[in-house]
């Protein structure tokens, strides 16, 4: 099988960010602020990638917490910031993840965690979520000095797993990520976890479903 390696985005795609809500609600009195913060984090990581600003995802995450707080006319303490960000390391997987990964691996696929987070953080995330046995490899964009959807990070992971980029497929719940992977030459699969419409100007993957089990079934069928 040429396409024997599947890459998985981690935050939101594999891990459930709702586990962060209690700490955010305690600080901001509004659990919904997490969506604004995460969108700002992704936006600014893309700006950094496009303009060659070197930083880490964790540093950006902290800066965006301060930005959200400033917009609300408040300041957050170091203790509050640490409490909110530390929750990233202990997020639980979505309920459809383990069965889907088991099905893929049983079908002969290699599964790879691929994240904008630092290698230390994503490794801890996978371990603490009980997913270590379900991923063959954990890879961070950290070494590239950039972030997804910069094309060079998709080529970087292809080199790391020693596969042609055209033989890889990225699974993500972010349309900017699946689009970026496809522009770089990969195949992709989109899992619709939010119900938000897929961006009409972005490349749309041939695999598209609302749960990971259906995504995996489509991948196996498509590659048959």
C-alpha positions as CSV (number, residue, x, y, z in Angstrom):
1,X,0.0,0.0,0.0
2,X,1.5,3.3,-1.0
3,X,-0.6,5.4,1.4
4,X,0.2,3.5,4.6
5,X,0.8,6.5,6.9
6,X,-2.0,8.8,8.3
7,X,-1.2,12.1,10.0
8,X,-3.5,13.4,12.7
9,X,-3.9,17.0,13.9
10,X,-4.2,16.9,17.6
11,X,-5.9,19.8,19.3
12,X,-9.7,19.6,18.6
13,X,-9.3,16.9,16.0
14,X,-8.1,14.2,18.4
15,X,-8.3,15.9,21.8
16,X,-11.4,17.6,23.2
17,X,-10.8,21.2,24.1
18,X,-13.9,21.4,26.3
19,X,-11.6,20.2,29.1
20,X,-10.2,23.7,29.2
21,X,-13.5,25.3,29.9
22,X,-13.6,25.1,33.7
23,X,-10.3,27.0,34.1
24,X,-11.4,29.6,31.5
25,X,-14.8,30.1,33.1
26,X,-13.1,30.5,36.5
27,X,-10.9,33.3,35.1
28,X,-13.2,35.0,32.6
29,X,-16.6,34.0,34.0
30,X,-17.5,32.9,30.4
31,X,-16.6,29.4,29.1
32,X,-17.3,30.6,25.6
33,X,-14.2,32.8,25.6
34,X,-12.1,29.7,24.8
35,X,-13.4,29.7,21.2
36,X,-12.3,33.4,20.7
37,X,-8.9,32.7,22.3
38,X,-8.2,29.6,20.2
39,X,-9.2,31.4,17.0
40,X,-6.9,34.2,17.9
41,X,-4.1,31.7,18.6
42,X,-4.5,30.0,15.2
43,X,-4.7,33.4,13.4
44,X,-1.5,34.7,15.0
45,X,0.4,31.4,14.4
46,X,-0.5,31.7,10.7
47,X,0.7,35.4,10.7
48,X,4.0,34.3,12.3
49,X,4.4,31.5,9.7
50,X,3.8,33.9,6.8
51,X,6.1,36.7,8.1
52,X,8.9,34.5,9.5
53,X,8.3,35.4,13.2
54,X,10.0,32.8,15.3
55,X,8.1,31.8,18.4
56,X,6.6,28.8,20.1
57,X,2.9,27.8,20.2
58,X,2.9,28.0,24.0
59,X,4.3,31.6,24.0
60,X,1.6,32.6,21.5
61,X,-1.0,30.9,23.6
62,X,0.0,33.0,26.6
63,X,0.1,36.2,24.6
64,X,-3.4,35.6,23.3
65,X,-4.7,35.0,26.8
66,X,-3.4,38.5,27.7
67,X,-5.0,39.9,24.5
68,X,-8.4,38.4,25.3
69,X,-8.1,39.7,28.9
70,X,-7.2,43.2,27.6
71,X,-10.2,43.2,25.3
72,X,-12.4,42.6,28.4
73,X,-10.7,45.3,30.4
74,X,-9.0,42.9,32.8
75,X,-5.6,41.5,33.7
76,X,-4.8,37.9,34.4
77,X,-2.3,36.7,36.9
78,X,0.6,34.3,36.2
79,X,-1.2,31.8,38.3
80,X,-4.4,32.1,36.2
81,X,-2.4,31.9,33.0
82,X,-0.5,28.8,34.1
83,X,-3.7,27.1,35.3
84,X,-5.5,27.7,31.9
85,X,-2.5,26.7,29.8
86,X,-1.5,23.6,31.9
87,X,-4.9,22.1,31.0
88,X,-3.6,21.5,27.5
89,X,-1.5,18.7,28.7
90,X,-4.4,16.7,30.2
91,X,-7.1,16.9,27.6
92,X,-9.2,13.8,27.0
93,X,-9.6,12.3,23.5
94,X,-12.9,12.5,21.7
95,X,-14.9,9.3,22.2
96,X,-14.5,8.2,18.5
97,X,-10.7,8.4,18.5
98,X,-9.4,5.1,20.0
99,X,-11.8,2.8,18.0
100,X,-10.9,4.7,14.8
101,X,-7.1,4.5,15.5
102,X,-7.4,0.8,16.3
103,X,-9.3,0.2,13.1
104,X,-6.7,2.0,11.0
105,X,-3.8,0.1,12.6
106,X,-5.5,-3.2,12.2
107,X,-5.8,-2.3,8.5
108,X,-2.1,-1.9,8.3
109,X,-1.7,1.9,8.6
110,X,0.9,3.7,10.5
111,X,-0.6,6.6,12.6
112,X,1.3,9.8,13.4
113,X,0.4,12.6,15.7
114,X,1.3,15.9,14.0
115,X,0.9,19.2,15.9
116,X,1.8,22.9,16.0
117,X,2.4,22.4,19.7
118,X,6.0,21.8,21.0
119,X,7.2,18.2,21.0
120,X,7.3,18.2,24.8
121,X,3.7,19.3,25.0
122,X,2.2,17.1,22.3
123,X,4.1,14.1,23.7
124,X,2.7,14.7,27.1
125,X,-0.8,15.2,25.6
126,X,-0.7,11.8,23.9
127,X,0.7,10.1,27.0
128,X,-1.8,11.7,29.4
129,X,-4.7,11.0,27.0
130,X,-3.9,7.3,27.1
131,X,-3.1,7.3,23.4
132,X,0.6,6.3,23.4
133,X,-0.2,2.8,22.2
134,X,-2.3,4.1,19.4
135,X,0.2,6.4,17.7
136,X,3.4,5.0,16.0
137,X,5.1,8.4,16.1
138,X,4.6,11.9,17.5
139,X,5.9,14.9,15.5
140,X,5.9,18.6,16.2
141,X,6.5,21.4,13.7
142,X,8.8,22.9,16.3
143,X,12.1,22.1,14.4
144,X,10.9,24.1,11.4
145,X,10.5,27.4,13.2
146,X,7.1,27.7,11.6
147,X,3.5,26.4,11.9
148,X,0.9,24.7,9.8
149,X,-0.4,25.7,7.2
150,X,3.1,26.8,6.0
151,X,3.9,24.4,3.2
152,X,7.3,23.6,4.5
153,X,6.0,22.0,7.6
154,X,4.1,19.4,5.6
155,X,7.2,18.6,3.6
156,X,9.1,18.4,6.9
157,X,6.8,15.7,8.3
158,X,7.0,13.8,5.0
159,X,10.7,13.8,5.3
160,X,10.5,12.7,9.0
161,X,8.3,9.7,8.2
162,X,10.2,8.9,5.1
163,X,7.3,9.0,2.7
164,X,6.6,11.0,-0.5
165,X,4.3,13.9,0.4
166,X,1.8,12.6,-2.2
167,X,1.5,9.3,-0.2
168,X,0.5,11.0,3.0
169,X,-2.9,12.0,4.3
170,X,-3.7,14.5,7.0
171,X,-6.8,14.2,9.2
172,X,-8.0,17.4,10.8
173,X,-11.1,19.3,11.9
174,X,-9.6,22.6,10.7
175,X,-10.3,23.5,7.0
176,X,-7.2,25.7,6.9
177,X,-5.1,22.7,7.9
178,X,-6.6,20.2,5.4
179,X,-6.4,23.0,2.7
180,X,-2.8,23.6,3.6
181,X,-1.9,20.0,3.4
182,X,-3.5,19.6,0.0
183,X,-1.8,22.7,-1.4
184,X,1.5,21.2,-0.2
185,X,0.7,18.0,-2.2
186,X,-0.9,15.7,0.5
187,X,-4.3,14.1,0.5
188,X,-6.5,15.1,3.5
189,X,-9.6,14.0,5.4
190,X,-11.9,16.4,7.2
191,X,-13.8,15.6,10.4
192,X,-16.6,18.1,10.9
193,X,-16.7,18.4,14.7
194,X,-18.3,21.9,14.8
195,X,-21.0,21.9,12.1
196,X,-19.5,25.1,10.7
197,X,-19.5,25.2,6.9
198,X,-16.2,24.3,5.2
199,X,-14.5,27.3,3.7
200,X,-15.8,27.5,0.1
201,X,-12.5,28.9,-1.3
202,X,-10.4,26.1,0.2
203,X,-9.5,22.8,-1.3
204,X,-12.0,20.2,-0.1
205,X,-10.8,16.7,0.8
206,X,-12.2,13.6,-0.8
207,X,-12.8,12.2,2.7
208,X,-15.3,14.2,4.7
209,X,-17.4,13.0,7.7
210,X,-18.8,14.0,11.0
211,X,-17.1,11.3,13.1
212,X,-13.8,9.7,13.1
213,X,-15.1,6.2,12.5
214,X,-16.7,7.2,9.3
215,X,-13.5,9.1,8.3
216,X,-11.4,6.0,8.8
217,X,-13.9,3.8,6.9
218,X,-13.7,6.3,3.9
219,X,-9.9,6.4,4.1
220,X,-9.7,2.6,4.0
221,X,-12.2,2.4,1.1
222,X,-10.5,5.2,-0.8
223,X,-7.1,3.6,-0.5
224,X,-8.3,0.1,-1.4
